[in-house]
Amino acid sequence: MDRRSKIIIVGGGIGGLTTAIALRQRGFSNLTIYERRSEIQSKGAGFVIWANASWVLHKLGILNEVESFGGRLNQMQRWAMDGDYLGGIDIVTIDERIGFPSYAVGKAEFQNMLRKKVNELGIKFQNNIAVSFMKDNGNDKAFLQLADNSTIEADIIIGADGRMNSISKSYIQSDNLPIYQNYINWVGMLESKNPLPIENNILDYWGCGERFGIVPIHTNKVYWAGCKALPLNSSNTEPTDQLELLQIFQHWSPLIKTVIEQTQGTHIKRIPVFDHNPNPVWFRNNVCLLGDSAHASLPTSGQGACQAIEDAWHLANQLAHFGTLKESFEAYQNIRFEKTTAITLSGRDFAKSLFSTDIDYCLERNRSAKFTDYQKTTNNMIALWSRDLN
Ligand SMILES: Cc1cc2nc3c(=O)[nH]c(=O)nc-3n(C[C@H](O)[C@H](O)[C@H](O)COP(=O)(O)OP(=O)(O)OC[C@H]3O[C@@H](n4cnc5c(N)ncnc54)[C@H](O)[C@@H]3O)c2cc1C
């Protein structure tokens, strides 16, 4: 593609920002990001940049920035709510085999770092600009209409506008209905005055229809997620989210109680969890999907943000190498669809098991978790996550 093509990225989240950086590094000069929000949201609190995403960030020359605020991890440990140890996945092995370290990060810190990089590269970032819709201009291209009714055309439009109400997904697939997956996530970030009794291990506690995960960034800083199977639109049973969580998890590990109690109430968010059915149509005319708008997976996949980062790398490479726009989009979709679909479906399977409310099933699930061949599980994760990194 012509490096002077006018490229608009709709959405300044992790996917949109990383794509802008990757495109600039491939020599594309005319890039603008439109972001509807005025400031970065910390929805999701934190996430793990797994070794596969670190691979991309290294290639983009920004992994060293992550080292300054990210925390290294050793193991992902699984525990039953009664304190029975169910086994662990060795993150050191994942990192060694993929060749880069995984880091736990605050989502806002990571996005701020990307924003800084976007500024340094001179990429136009316009916040407070919401795209209202996309329409055909009658000439095999879409144009954008903004909330102020102005219209904009571009050679290429990248739809990185998330999972809940993607205008780009509506334009391409005529359907952007996210699917509620029957559980609520409460996410929080805790910066404690005193070190917490937590090594560099992810602690994943399993109940029946309930789960609590704690991810250390540093000894004084963790992000966490408490989850419970609940119908959509269920209301809180306690006056605050914090009290509701203390009530749900009152008989679990004392560490969970400490983490909930010490987190400021305003740093706890209640998020009903949605994903999308995989859909193999990622582009139409000059518009192409990226990140959650293309393949929103559940938090149980652990890979949502990492896959948006991988998309950025592959889309930028294809736009840089191929002749026509259609060929580039097709090649990108062909590389990405199977991997992201496998990740979305594995996230659903895991959620179905974790949020089952059948007590006999949960007991059997925990029993078999103890006898799981975790080396094999680790190998399978490495095989999927490292796919197509070249
Ligand atoms: C509760 C929860 C927990 C999660 N936990 C993890 C985890 O542990 N690990 C992990 O890897 N992933 C996790 N994820 C997923 C991860 O957050 C997403 O996969 C990732 O943020 C995708 O990035 P994105 O850029 O595609 O979308 P987003 O981060 O959603 O960014 C989309 C951006 O587009 C903007 N936008 C939307 N519409 C418009 C419009 N019309 N005009 C202009 N701008 C627009 C939005 O404001 C937003 O900034 C979690 C998600 C949820 C909901």
The ligand as a Gaussian input file, in Angstrom:
#p B3LYP/6-31G(d) Opt

LIG

0 1
 C      -13.936000      -7.495000      32.738000
 C      -12.871000      -7.703000      31.704000
 C      -11.674000      -8.275000      32.091000
 C      -10.684000      -8.485000      31.141000
 N       -9.519000      -9.086000      31.524000
 C       -8.564000      -9.321000      30.598000
 C       -7.341000      -9.981000      30.956000
 O       -7.129000     -10.358000      32.103000
 N       -6.403000     -10.171000      29.991000
 C       -6.603000      -9.749000      28.699000
 O       -5.707000      -9.923000      27.854000
 N       -7.747000      -9.149000      28.324000
 C       -8.718000      -8.928000      29.240000
 N       -9.875000      -8.332000      28.859000
 C      -10.067000      -8.008000      27.454000
 C       -9.316000      -6.766000      27.039000
 O       -9.612000      -5.702000      27.902000
 C       -9.705000      -6.462000      25.594000
 O       -9.571000      -7.618000      24.819000
 C       -8.817000      -5.385000      25.011000
 O       -8.967000      -4.211000      25.746000
 C       -9.185000      -5.183000      23.537000
 O       -8.669000      -3.996000      23.064000
 P       -9.422000      -3.183000      21.932000
 O       -8.533000      -2.037000      21.645000
 O       -9.833000      -4.077000      20.848000
 O      -10.777000      -2.699000      22.598000
 P      -10.998000      -1.665000      23.767000
 O       -9.912000      -1.754000      24.762000
 O      -12.400000      -1.877000      24.237000
 O      -10.897000      -0.247000      23.055000
 C      -11.896000       0.227000      22.185000
 C      -11.814000       1.735000      22.181000
 O      -12.678000       2.228000      21.173000
 C      -13.352000       3.367000      21.674000
 N      -14.597000       3.509000      20.906000
 C      -15.651000       2.657000      20.897000
 N      -16.603000       3.088000      20.065000
 C      -16.144000       4.246000      19.521000
 C      -16.686000       5.151000      18.581000
 N      -17.901000       4.961000      18.030000
 N      -15.965000       6.248000      18.234000
 C      -14.727000       6.455000      18.783000
 N      -14.179000       5.622000      19.692000
 C      -14.866000       4.518000      20.043000
 C      -13.569000       3.032000      23.142000
 O      -13.819000       4.187000      23.917000
 C      -12.260000       2.357000      23.496000
 O      -11.280000       3.246000      23.952000
 C      -10.886000      -8.102000      29.786000
 C      -12.079000      -7.487000      29.417000
 C      -13.083000      -7.314000      30.362000
 C      -14.370000      -6.677000      29.940000

